[in-house]
Amino acid sequence: MSLTLLNPLDMHLHLRDGEMLANIAKESAHTFCGALIMPNLVPPVSTKEEVIAYKQRIIAAIGDETFTPYMTLFFKPSYDKAFLTSIKDEITAIKLYPAGITTNSEGGVSGFDVEELRPALEAMSELGIPLCVHGETNGFVMDREAEFVNIYEKLAHAFPKLVIIMEHITTKESVAALDRFENLYATITVHHLLITLDDVAGGMLRPHLFCKPIAKRPEDKDALLDAVLSGHPKVMFGSDSAPHPKHAKESCGCAAGVFTAPLALQILAELFDKENAALEHLQAFISGNAQRIYKLNPPAKTVRLKKQSFHVPSDYKGVVPMYAGEEIAYTIEEVNS
């Protein structure tokens, strides 16, 4: 059995910088035609010059692959309309992080006073710049995303013309919020469709499955699966593929992130194939919905997958992927662009 996917997009991707960027950027650029690039470097990408320079480094790292890096800016409440107008053509979205809640987010937002955020968010609304949000409070780790839904609703109500993307959602509460506000959308990762906290820490700790937001309960995973496999028009694929060196994962201070970039399409094909009627929705999940929500016109790329066992490498230049050393059901047969 073969499966052809057109113009796959990854709408939440970490490419890092320096040696890591050079090592892993091609893993995404080979099978995806574009990706929304996260800005939480050290320091975060927060100026026009930094956006342009980072994009140039990405393009250099991917070589001759057909791939568009859709750039983002690290949100600051101080951004005004003049600045946002000047940078609009260089970015696809702006990413908001609660302060200190995830990797390299110390400069994020503390508190969510609507009036404090209003100048920047109203300017984004007027200019048509989407807001991407890492939606977690600093509460108990299993409750952080569910608690943040109230903030999503507050923002969606206060800025009804602002496109708000709930990033890498993991809970049934976030899925339910999609249908309450017209301007709320979401990305969903492949690993959150497959694992719960029990897979991470129910037996021996599996550091390469540890991520933020942390994997949740079976009922949360079921809600995500139902939205994706039924073809919900407001959800998009975003891998949140987050590479870390093996030593940073297999340590007492385990870094958060699951590396899926080289395997995401194969794993999704297997997942959707298991549900007889779901394959018809895979194209929208990995490209169509994102193109419509973000108004993208990505470069053409065709990826053909074959239902043939693939042995997942133990590492990719020092980065351990999901399912390392295991067999998955699909392999990449051909990529054309």
Secondary structure, 3 states (H helix, E strand, C coil): CEEEEECCEEEEECCCCHHHHHHHHHHHHCCCCEEEECCCCCCCCCCHHHHHHHHHHHHHHHCCCCCEEEEEEECCCCCCHHHHHHHHHHCCEEEECECCCCCCCCCCECCCCHHHHHHHHHHHHHHCCCEEECCCCCCCCCCHHHHHHHHHHHHHHHCCCCCEEECCCCCHHHHHHCCCCCCEEEEECCHHHCCCHHHHHCCCCCHHHCCCCCCCCHHHHHHHHHHHHCCCCCEEECCCECCCCHHHHCCCCCCCCECCCCCHHHHHHHHHHHCCCCHHHHHHHHHHHHHHHHCCCCCCCEEEEECCCEECCCCECCECCCCCCCEECCEEEEEEC
